[in-house]
Amino acid sequence: MIKIIGLYISFRWTYAWVEDFSRFDLSYFFLWVMIGMCFSKSFREMNNADMKIWVLGIFNERIRKASYFYDLNIKKV
């Protein structure tokens, strides 16, 4: 997922040289969120399943708690 996001960011960077208006909207906000995700080492180390759990955990409390206990069990091993 992060490789695809990085490809999208590189497209937006090259497109910005041609024509790209910077205005504060949802697309601009998510662009900077994706740039931050690409700079984060923990996001770059995630596989697609981990990324899916992270995204679903934003919206669902039950998944967030289950992934927290899953992380605790991994750290004990």
Residue pairs with C-beta under 8 A, 6 or more apart in sequence:
1 46
1 48
1 51
2 37
2 38
2 43
2 44
2 46
2 51
5 34
5 37
5 38
6 38
8 34
9 31
9 34
9 35
9 38
12 20
12 31
22 28
37 43
38 44
43 51
46 54
53 63
53 67
54 67
56 63
57 63
57 64
57 67
58 64
